C-alpha cells in the first residue's frame, strides 16, 4: 500500500486527485468497520469474516486495476476499501481471543505483522526495478489473495465465554462505558500524534541533506524497535493502561525532541522511541479493549477502536500539512501536546468500584 500513490500517478492522476483517493479508505473504515464487525460478532465467526474480507479485498483491488480515470478509480477504491477495511480489527480480535484461550501473549505473534511490513516494502521497492509502476496494483491484489488463503488455514474459535474475564454481557454497548471511551481516546490521540512524522519526516529530512538510504534506515529502525518490544511483551508485567501511559510518555519525549531539529546521530536515538510511542500504545489499547469486550463482541470492540483511530488520524493528517507549512519542525510541539492530552485521558480509564 505505501507504493499505491505511484500507481495512481502512473494512471495520470494529479496530486489533488491522489489525495482524494488516498483519503477514501479512511472514510470507508469509519462507516464500514462498525457495521461489518458487528455482523461478524452476531454470526460468531471471526474466521469466516477474515476469509470473506480477504478475498473480497483481492477482488476489489483487481477491479481497481482495470479502472481508468479519476471517477472510476475513486469509485473502485471506495468499494475495495469498503469490503477489506475490517481486516486489521478482525485479525486483532481473532488473535487476542485465540491466544488468550491458549494462555499465550499477543505481542510475540503481532511482531510478524511489523516484520512483514518491512519485508513487503523492501520487496516492493526491489520489484519496482523490474516492473512498471502501473502494474503495482496487482501486488496489492495478490497480497489480499494470499491473506485469504492463510485465513482458510485458521481454526474456528469457540465463541462462548470460557473464563471470568471474558464473560462480558452480550447486551449493552461499549460506548456507554467511560473507561472504553477514555482508553480509545487516549490511544487515538497518541497514535494520531504520529501524523506529522508519517506525512513529512522523509520530506523534511531530505530537504536537510539526509540521503534516501539513511531515511529508509531511520524508518526501519523505528519498526525494528517496535518488533523488539512485541517480542518481549509476553514477559512484561504491565497492565494495558500502563502500556498506553508509557506510549504517551514516549511520544511526548519523541516529539519534543523533534522540535529542536536534531542531528542525524540523535535522530537514531529518537527513532528508538517508536517502540514506545506506537508499539506500547498499540499493545495496551487492544488488550484493554479485548478485556472489556469479551469473546462475544470482540470484533465490534476492535472495530470501534479502529474507527476512533481512523477519525483521529484523518483529522491529524489534515492538520499536519498546515503545521509543516507554517511551523516546520516546531509543528512537532503540537504533536507532543496531542500525545500529552492522550495520556491525560487515561485518568478516566481508572477502574471504579462499580466498573
C-alpha positions as CSV (number, residue, x, y, z in Angstrom):
1,X,0.0,0.0,0.0
2,X,2.8,2.6,0.6
3,X,3.6,2.4,-3.2
4,X,-0.1,2.8,-4.2
5,X,0.3,6.6,-4.9
6,X,2.9,5.7,-7.6
7,X,0.3,3.6,-9.3
8,X,-2.2,6.4,-9.1
9,X,0.3,8.8,-10.6
10,X,1.1,6.3,-13.4
11,X,-2.7,6.3,-14.2
12,X,-2.5,10.0,-14.8
13,X,-4.0,11.4,-11.6
14,X,-2.7,14.7,-10.3
15,X,-1.7,15.4,-6.7
16,X,-5.1,16.7,-5.6
17,X,-6.8,13.7,-7.1
18,X,-4.4,11.3,-5.5
19,X,-5.1,13.0,-2.2
20,X,-8.8,12.4,-2.6
21,X,-8.3,8.7,-3.5
22,X,-5.9,8.2,-0.5
23,X,-8.5,9.7,1.9
24,X,-11.2,7.4,0.7
25,X,-10.1,4.2,2.6
26,X,-10.1,6.3,5.8
27,X,-13.7,7.4,5.2
28,X,-14.8,3.8,4.3
29,X,-13.2,2.5,7.5
30,X,-15.2,4.9,9.6
31,X,-18.5,3.7,8.2
32,X,-17.9,0.1,7.2
33,X,-16.0,-1.4,10.1
34,X,-18.6,-0.9,12.9
35,X,-21.3,-2.5,10.7
36,X,-19.3,-5.4,9.3
37,X,-17.7,-6.3,12.6
38,X,-21.0,-6.4,14.5
39,X,-22.3,-8.7,11.8
40,X,-19.3,-11.0,12.4
41,X,-20.0,-10.9,16.1
42,X,-23.7,-11.8,15.6
43,X,-22.6,-14.7,13.4
44,X,-19.9,-15.8,15.9
45,X,-17.5,-16.5,13.1
46,X,-14.3,-14.4,13.1
47,X,-12.5,-16.8,10.8
48,X,-15.4,-16.5,8.3
49,X,-15.2,-12.8,8.4
50,X,-11.5,-12.8,7.8
51,X,-11.9,-15.1,4.8
52,X,-14.7,-13.1,3.3
53,X,-12.9,-9.7,3.7
54,X,-9.6,-11.0,2.4
55,X,-11.0,-12.5,-0.9
56,X,-13.3,-9.5,-1.3
57,X,-10.3,-7.2,-1.0
58,X,-8.5,-9.2,-3.6
59,X,-11.4,-9.0,-6.0
60,X,-11.9,-5.3,-5.1
61,X,-8.4,-4.2,-5.9
62,X,-8.3,-6.4,-9.0
63,X,-11.3,-4.3,-10.2
64,X,-9.3,-1.1,-9.3
65,X,-6.6,-2.4,-11.6
66,X,-8.9,-2.2,-14.6
67,X,-10.2,1.3,-13.7
68,X,-9.2,4.4,-15.7
69,X,-9.9,8.0,-14.9
70,X,-10.4,9.7,-11.6
71,X,-14.1,9.0,-11.1
72,X,-13.8,5.3,-12.0
73,X,-10.7,4.8,-9.8
74,X,-12.2,6.7,-6.9
75,X,-15.4,4.6,-7.0
76,X,-13.4,1.3,-7.4
77,X,-11.1,2.2,-4.5
78,X,-14.2,3.1,-2.3
79,X,-15.7,-0.3,-3.0
80,X,-12.4,-2.2,-2.5
81,X,-11.8,-0.4,0.8
82,X,-15.4,-0.9,2.0
83,X,-15.1,-4.7,1.8
84,X,-11.5,-5.0,3.0
85,X,-11.0,-2.3,5.7
86,X,-12.3,-4.6,8.6
87,X,-9.3,-6.9,8.2
88,X,-7.0,-5.3,10.7
89,X,-9.5,-5.2,13.6
90,X,-10.8,-8.7,12.8
91,X,-7.3,-10.1,12.8
92,X,-6.6,-8.5,16.2
93,X,-9.9,-9.8,17.6
94,X,-9.1,-13.4,16.3
95,X,-5.6,-13.3,17.6
96,X,-6.5,-12.0,21.0
97,X,-9.3,-14.5,21.6
98,X,-7.3,-17.5,20.3
99,X,-4.1,-16.6,22.2
100,X,-6.0,-15.8,25.4
101,X,-7.6,-19.3,25.3
102,X,-4.1,-20.8,25.0
103,X,-2.6,-18.5,27.6
104,X,-0.2,-17.1,25.0
105,X,0.9,-13.5,24.7
106,X,-0.2,-11.3,21.8
107,X,3.0,-9.3,21.2
108,X,5.3,-12.2,20.0
109,X,2.7,-13.0,17.3
110,X,1.9,-9.4,16.4
111,X,5.6,-8.7,15.7
112,X,5.3,-10.7,12.4
113,X,3.0,-8.0,11.2
114,X,5.7,-5.4,11.6
115,X,8.3,-7.7,10.1
116,X,6.0,-8.3,7.1
117,X,5.6,-4.5,6.7
118,X,9.4,-4.1,6.4
119,X,9.7,-7.2,4.1
120,X,6.9,-6.1,1.8
121,X,8.2,-2.5,1.5
122,X,11.7,-3.7,0.7
123,X,10.4,-6.4,-1.7
124,X,8.1,-3.9,-3.5
125,X,10.9,-1.4,-3.8
126,X,13.1,-4.1,-5.5
127,X,10.2,-5.1,-7.8
128,X,9.9,-1.6,-8.9
129,X,13.2,-2.0,-10.7
130,X,11.7,-4.7,-12.9
131,X,8.0,-3.9,-13.3
132,X,6.2,-0.8,-14.4
133,X,4.6,1.4,-11.8
134,X,1.2,0.9,-13.4
135,X,1.5,-2.8,-12.5
136,X,1.8,-2.3,-8.8
137,X,-1.9,-2.7,-8.1
138,X,-1.5,-6.5,-8.8
139,X,0.9,-6.8,-5.9
140,X,-1.8,-5.4,-3.6
141,X,-4.5,-7.7,-5.0
142,X,-2.1,-10.7,-4.7
143,X,-1.4,-9.8,-1.1
144,X,-5.1,-9.9,-0.2
145,X,-5.5,-13.2,-2.0
146,X,-2.6,-14.7,0.0
147,X,-4.2,-13.4,3.1
148,X,-7.4,-15.2,2.2
149,X,-5.5,-18.4,1.6
150,X,-3.8,-18.1,5.0
151,X,-7.2,-17.4,6.6
152,X,-8.5,-20.7,5.2
153,X,-6.0,-22.5,7.4
154,X,-7.1,-20.8,10.6
155,X,-9.1,-22.9,13.1
156,X,-12.6,-21.7,14.1
157,X,-12.7,-20.2,17.6
158,X,-15.0,-21.1,20.3
159,X,-17.3,-18.0,20.7
160,X,-18.8,-18.9,24.1
161,X,-17.2,-17.2,27.1
162,X,-14.9,-19.6,29.0
163,X,-13.3,-17.5,31.6
164,X,-14.5,-14.9,34.1
165,X,-12.5,-12.1,32.3
166,X,-14.2,-12.9,29.0
167,X,-17.7,-13.0,30.3
168,X,-18.8,-9.6,29.1
169,X,-22.5,-9.1,28.8
170,X,-23.9,-9.6,25.3
171,X,-26.3,-6.7,25.8
172,X,-25.3,-3.1,26.1
173,X,-22.8,-1.1,24.2
174,X,-19.1,-0.4,24.9
175,X,-19.6,3.2,24.0
176,X,-21.6,3.5,27.2
177,X,-18.5,2.8,29.2
178,X,-16.4,5.8,30.2
179,X,-13.4,3.5,30.5
180,X,-13.8,2.3,26.9
181,X,-14.1,5.8,25.6
182,X,-11.2,7.0,27.7
183,X,-8.7,4.3,26.5
184,X,-9.9,4.6,22.9
185,X,-9.5,8.4,23.0
186,X,-6.1,8.1,24.6
187,X,-4.8,5.7,22.0
188,X,-6.4,7.7,19.2
189,X,-4.6,10.9,20.3
190,X,-1.3,9.2,20.8
191,X,-1.4,7.4,17.5
192,X,-2.6,10.5,15.7
193,X,0.3,12.4,17.1
194,X,2.5,10.5,14.6
195,X,0.7,12.2,11.6
196,X,3.4,14.9,11.1
197,X,6.1,12.2,11.2
198,X,4.4,9.9,8.9
199,X,3.5,12.6,6.4
200,X,6.5,14.9,6.3
201,X,9.6,13.4,8.1
202,X,11.0,12.0,4.9
203,X,10.4,15.3,3.0
204,X,11.9,17.3,5.9
205,X,15.0,15.1,6.3
206,X,15.6,15.0,2.6
207,X,15.5,18.8,2.4
208,X,18.1,18.9,5.2
209,X,20.5,16.8,3.2
210,X,19.9,13.3,4.7
211,X,20.1,10.7,2.0
212,X,17.3,8.4,1.0
213,X,19.2,5.4,2.2
214,X,19.6,6.9,5.7
215,X,16.0,7.9,5.7
216,X,14.9,4.4,4.9
217,X,17.2,3.1,7.7
218,X,15.7,5.5,10.2
219,X,12.2,4.4,9.4
220,X,13.3,0.7,9.5
221,X,15.0,1.3,12.9
222,X,11.7,2.5,14.4
223,X,9.9,-0.6,13.2
224,X,12.7,-2.8,14.4
225,X,12.5,-1.4,17.9
226,X,8.7,-1.9,17.7
227,X,9.3,-5.6,16.8
228,X,11.7,-6.0,19.7
229,X,9.0,-4.7,22.2
230,X,6.4,-7.1,20.8
231,X,8.9,-9.9,21.1
232,X,9.4,-9.4,24.9
233,X,6.0,-8.1,25.7
234,X,4.8,-11.5,26.9
235,X,7.3,-11.3,29.8
236,X,6.4,-7.7,30.8
237,X,4.2,-7.4,34.0
238,X,2.5,-4.3,32.8
239,X,-1.3,-3.8,32.5
240,X,-2.9,-2.3,29.4
241,X,-3.4,1.2,30.8
242,X,0.3,1.3,32.0
243,X,1.4,0.4,28.5
244,X,-0.6,3.2,27.0
245,X,0.8,5.6,29.6
246,X,4.3,4.6,28.6
247,X,3.4,5.1,25.0
248,X,2.1,8.6,25.8
249,X,5.3,9.5,27.6
250,X,7.5,8.1,24.8
251,X,5.5,10.1,22.2
252,X,5.8,13.4,24.2
253,X,9.6,13.0,24.6
254,X,10.0,12.0,21.0
255,X,8.1,14.9,19.5
256,X,9.5,17.5,21.9
257,X,13.0,16.3,20.8
258,X,12.0,16.6,17.1
259,X,11.1,20.3,17.6
260,X,14.8,21.1,18.1
261,X,15.9,19.9,14.6
262,X,18.1,17.1,16.0
263,X,21.2,16.0,14.0
264,X,21.3,12.5,12.4
265,X,23.2,10.9,15.3
266,X,20.4,12.0,17.7
267,X,17.7,11.0,15.3
268,X,18.9,7.4,15.6
269,X,18.2,7.5,19.3
270,X,14.9,9.4,18.9
271,X,13.7,6.8,16.4
272,X,14.1,4.1,19.0
273,X,11.2,5.7,20.9
274,X,8.9,4.5,18.1
275,X,8.7,1.2,20.1
276,X,7.0,3.1,22.9
277,X,5.0,5.8,21.1
278,X,3.5,3.3,18.6
279,X,4.3,-0.2,20.0
280,X,3.4,0.2,23.6
281,X,0.3,2.3,22.8
282,X,-1.0,-0.4,20.3
283,X,-0.4,-3.3,22.7
284,X,-2.0,-1.6,25.6
285,X,-5.1,-0.3,23.8
286,X,-6.1,-3.5,22.0
287,X,-5.5,-5.6,25.2
288,X,-7.6,-3.2,27.2
289,X,-10.4,-3.3,24.7
290,X,-10.2,-7.1,24.5
291,X,-10.6,-7.5,28.2
292,X,-13.5,-5.0,28.3
293,X,-15.4,-6.7,25.4
294,X,-15.0,-10.4,26.0
295,X,-15.4,-13.0,23.2
296,X,-18.9,-12.3,22.1
297,X,-18.3,-8.7,21.0
298,X,-14.6,-8.9,20.3
299,X,-14.9,-7.9,16.6
300,X,-17.2,-5.0,17.3
301,X,-14.9,-3.7,20.1
302,X,-11.8,-3.8,18.0
303,X,-13.7,-2.3,15.1
304,X,-14.9,0.6,17.3
305,X,-11.3,1.2,18.4
306,X,-10.2,1.1,14.7
307,X,-12.9,3.6,13.9
308,X,-11.9,6.1,16.6
309,X,-8.2,5.8,15.5
310,X,-9.2,6.4,11.9
311,X,-11.1,9.6,12.8
312,X,-8.2,10.9,14.9
313,X,-5.7,10.0,12.2
314,X,-7.7,11.7,9.5
315,X,-8.0,14.9,11.5
316,X,-4.4,14.9,12.5
317,X,-3.2,14.1,8.9
318,X,-5.2,17.1,7.6
319,X,-3.7,19.3,10.3
320,X,-0.1,18.1,9.7
321,X,0.1,19.7,6.3
322,X,-0.8,23.1,7.7
323,X,1.6,22.6,10.6
324,X,4.5,21.7,8.4
325,X,3.9,24.6,6.1
326,X,3.5,27.2,8.8
327,X,5.7,25.9,11.6
328,X,8.2,23.4,10.2
329,X,9.9,21.4,12.9
330,X,8.0,23.4,15.6
331,X,4.8,21.6,14.4
332,X,6.0,18.6,16.4
333,X,5.2,20.7,19.6
334,X,1.5,20.4,18.6
335,X,2.0,16.6,18.2
336,X,3.6,16.4,21.7
337,X,0.6,18.3,23.1
338,X,-1.7,15.9,21.4
339,X,0.1,12.9,22.9
340,X,0.1,14.5,26.4
341,X,-3.7,15.0,26.1
342,X,-4.0,11.3,25.2
343,X,-2.0,10.5,28.4
344,X,-4.3,12.7,30.4
345,X,-7.4,10.8,29.1
346,X,-6.1,7.7,31.0
347,X,-7.3,9.3,34.2
348,X,-10.8,8.4,33.1
349,X,-9.7,4.8,32.4
350,X,-9.1,4.0,36.0
351,X,-11.5,1.3,37.4
352,X,-14.2,2.5,39.6
353,X,-15.9,0.4,42.4
354,X,-18.9,-0.1,40.1
355,X,-17.0,-1.0,36.9
